């Protein structure tokens, strides 16, 4: 996603992809990993580090999507219009 936002869409910062929805999906997946591993205690004993890595990865990916929208790096087109068509803050 970062490659797409910075290099392929370098002149436009809007897309038809719902960036916030993608962020919510990965945040939900992070919570699912956390909850399911806490319910099954046998999994925690064997691969606690792997579960932490998977949770961290999903959380950081969701944070990436939210930051794209917040800093107007990649914004859904309707939200971009609603924000008053701000300019892209970075010139990559």
Secondary structure, DSSP 8 states (H G I E B T S, - for coil): -HHIIIIITSS--EESS-HHHHHHHHHHHHHHHHHHHHH-HHHHHHHHHHHHHHHHHHHHHHHHHHHHHHTTSSEEHHHHHHTT----S---
